């Protein structure tokens, strides 16, 4: 979500003035300017689960001097802050993904917090037609839904050199819905080499699982990597793998980066926009979510066929250049802002 917000600010430059209000990872509130965008990070006192607690956020939101507020959701504390502060500017909700909870838990705890903002939102933005179709929470607001796919600068991602030994790459936050445990089981008993980049609460569990499955020699956990290190991994991997197991994986932004590097993707058939981005048998393969055997077959098929990898990779690069550039994103944002009367 943070990367998307940064990209949207860049793509909106010259169309509107963007300011970012976010929650800090520390107690202090800080302000800075990043590439001409004012960023305010409101102090937090801790977290409950994955939710940051920021007592000062409702006040900061209520003081927002803006013509339009764009909420990036899921964001329960921001939604609660909105219900408390009742800020006056118009509201758009950028709906990144479903909140995957037991229906009763969602109805009792999340929906009441979300309802004030959802009822007032003039538009809901989603990143793909598939998410617009599948998002149950948006069912009452279908007439307000607009589709604005994400975009990247392909020039930052080039088709690079091949690694001495082909490997598959996972890059992302280490949380349960990412399905790295399925990837580890898919690798077991094969010669597949994998690099798992990123960090998060499931990392230690997944490292323990790798040891238990006897694949530690085949799998390298890198921890967090810099942008330059991620580019190098993207340019040298044979395949990007996105083994997600729930629709909490709504788009798979990392797929765009791999496709821009002309790398094929193996993703899963979660009910979201993932399979709209990576098209089966065109830019990569889509396999059954949670099925280690199906994932193994898909990875081995691509690793054993360089010509197929090259064909899918070139198609992926072409898809990014046609559909997912910053220029296309800027055009879509300009249409949105014009519709909202901002430019």
TALINCOR-V601378 format. One record per residue. RES is the residue in three letters. OMEGA is omega in whole degrees, 0 to 359 (NA if undefined). Layout:
res: [RES & RES]
omega: [OMEGA & OMEGA]
//
This chain:
res: [UNK & UNK & UNK & UNK & UNK & UNK & UNK & UNK & UNK & UNK & UNK & UNK & UNK & UNK & UNK & UNK & UNK & UNK & UNK & UNK & UNK & UNK & UNK & UNK & UNK & UNK & UNK & UNK & UNK & UNK & UNK & UNK & UNK & UNK & UNK & UNK & UNK & UNK & UNK & UNK & UNK & UNK & UNK & UNK & UNK & UNK & UNK & UNK & UNK & UNK & UNK & UNK & UNK & UNK & UNK & UNK & UNK & UNK & UNK & UNK & UNK & UNK & UNK & UNK & UNK & UNK & UNK & UNK & UNK & UNK & UNK & UNK & UNK & UNK & UNK & UNK & UNK & UNK & UNK & UNK & UNK & UNK & UNK & UNK & UNK & UNK & UNK & UNK & UNK & UNK & UNK & UNK & UNK & UNK & UNK & UNK & UNK & UNK & UNK & UNK & UNK & UNK & UNK & UNK & UNK & UNK & UNK & UNK & UNK & UNK & UNK & UNK & UNK & UNK & UNK & UNK & UNK & UNK & UNK & UNK & UNK & UNK & UNK & UNK & UNK & UNK & UNK & UNK & UNK & UNK & UNK & UNK & UNK & UNK & UNK & UNK & UNK & UNK & UNK & UNK & UNK & UNK & UNK & UNK & UNK & UNK & UNK & UNK & UNK & UNK & UNK & UNK & UNK & UNK & UNK & UNK & UNK & UNK & UNK & UNK & UNK & UNK & UNK & UNK & UNK & UNK & UNK & UNK & UNK & UNK & UNK & UNK & UNK & UNK & UNK & UNK & UNK & UNK & UNK & UNK & UNK & UNK & UNK & UNK & UNK & UNK & UNK & UNK & UNK & UNK & UNK & UNK & UNK & UNK & UNK & UNK & UNK & UNK & UNK & UNK & UNK & UNK & UNK & UNK & UNK & UNK & UNK & UNK & UNK & UNK & UNK & UNK & UNK & UNK & UNK & UNK & UNK & UNK & UNK & UNK & UNK & UNK & UNK & UNK & UNK & UNK & UNK & UNK & UNK & UNK & UNK & UNK & UNK & UNK & UNK & UNK & UNK & UNK & UNK & UNK & UNK & UNK & UNK & UNK & UNK & UNK & UNK & UNK & UNK & UNK & UNK & UNK & UNK & UNK & UNK & UNK & UNK & UNK & UNK & UNK & UNK & UNK & UNK & UNK & UNK & UNK & UNK & UNK & UNK & UNK & UNK & UNK & UNK & UNK & UNK & UNK & UNK & UNK & UNK & UNK & UNK & UNK & UNK & UNK & UNK & UNK & UNK & UNK & UNK & UNK & UNK & UNK & UNK & UNK & UNK & UNK & UNK & UNK & UNK & UNK & UNK & UNK & UNK & UNK & UNK & UNK & UNK & UNK & UNK & UNK & UNK & UNK & UNK & UNK & UNK & UNK & UNK & UNK & UNK & UNK & UNK & UNK & UNK & UNK & UNK & UNK & UNK & UNK & UNK & UNK & UNK & UNK & UNK & UNK & UNK & UNK & UNK & UNK & UNK & UNK & UNK & UNK & UNK]
omega: [181 & 180 & 178 & 180 & 178 & 180 & 180 & 178 & 179 & 183 & 182 & 183 & 181 & 176 & 178 & 172 & 182 & 170 & 184 & 173 & 184 & 177 & 180 & 172 & 181 & 182 & 185 & 169 & 183 & 176 & 177 & 174 & 179 & 180 & 177 & 180 & 178 & 181 & 176 & 177 & 184 & 184 & 179 & 180 & 180 & 180 & 169 & 190 & 178 & 184 & 176 & 180 & 184 & 182 & 182 & 186 & 178 & 179 & 180 & 179 & 179 & 180 & 185 & 178 & 186 & 173 & 182 & 173 & 174 & 177 & 173 & 193 & 19 & 182 & 191 & 181 & 177 & 177 & 177 & 178 & 179 & 180 & 180 & 190 & 184 & 180 & 188 & 185 & 176 & 189 & 168 & 177 & 173 & 188 & 185 & 184 & 173 & 169 & 186 & 179 & 172 & 184 & 180 & 178 & 179 & 183 & 185 & 190 & 185 & 185 & 179 & 178 & 183 & 191 & 182 & 180 & 182 & 182 & 185 & 185 & 179 & 176 & 171 & 180 & 174 & 188 & 181 & 174 & 181 & 179 & 176 & 181 & 190 & 188 & 183 & 182 & 181 & 183 & 180 & 187 & 187 & 183 & 180 & 185 & 174 & 183 & 177 & 179 & 178 & 179 & 176 & 174 & 182 & 182 & 179 & 184 & 184 & 175 & 189 & 183 & 176 & 176 & 178 & 175 & 183 & 177 & 175 & 185 & 164 & 176 & 181 & 179 & 183 & 177 & 193 & 187 & 179 & 171 & 179 & 175 & 176 & 178 & 180 & 178 & 177 & 182 & 185 & 178 & 179 & 175 & 184 & 173 & 183 & 171 & 181 & 185 & 179 & 182 & 180 & 188 & 182 & 187 & 183 & 178 & 181 & 176 & 177 & 178 & 178 & 178 & 181 & 180 & 180 & 182 & 183 & 180 & 181 & 189 & 178 & 174 & 185 & 194 & 179 & 179 & 176 & 177 & 180 & 179 & 178 & 178 & 180 & 178 & 179 & 185 & 184 & 180 & 175 & 186 & 167 & 178 & 178 & 190 & 187 & 186 & 177 & 180 & 171 & 170 & 192 & 186 & 184 & 183 & 181 & 177 & 179 & 181 & 178 & 180 & 177 & 175 & 181 & 176 & 176 & 183 & 166 & 181 & 185 & 187 & 175 & 185 & 181 & 182 & 184 & 183 & 172 & 178 & 178 & 186 & 185 & 179 & 173 & 178 & 181 & 181 & 174 & 183 & 183 & 180 & 176 & 184 & 183 & 179 & 179 & 178 & 179 & 180 & 180 & 180 & 181 & 179 & 181 & 181 & 182 & 186 & 183 & 181 & 178 & 177 & 181 & 181 & 178 & 181 & 179 & 178 & 178 & 178 & 179 & 179 & 177 & 183 & 180 & 194 & 195 & 178 & 175 & 178 & 178 & 178 & 180 & 178 & 181 & 177 & 179 & 178 & 178 & 182 & 177 & 178 & 179 & 179 & 182 & 181 & NA]
//
